[in-house]
Amino acid sequence: MKVQINDSCIACCLCCEMCPKVFRMGDNGAQVVLDVVPESCNDKVNASIEYCPVDAISAC
């Protein structure tokens, strides 16, 4: 799976707390740090997508 974060990110850091292997805080909000999400992180990434308060995260 691949994942991306769009410009609506409000830097709440929820995704970073849920899955720090995939998400980190950058200067302009959260960033995806892996090109391909490891299968072991799929559940946490899917939860991050579901619970993002502004729907800024999507699988691609």
Secondary structure by P-SEA (a helix, b strand, c coil): ccccccccccccccccccccccccccccccccccccccccaaaaaaaaaaaccccccccc
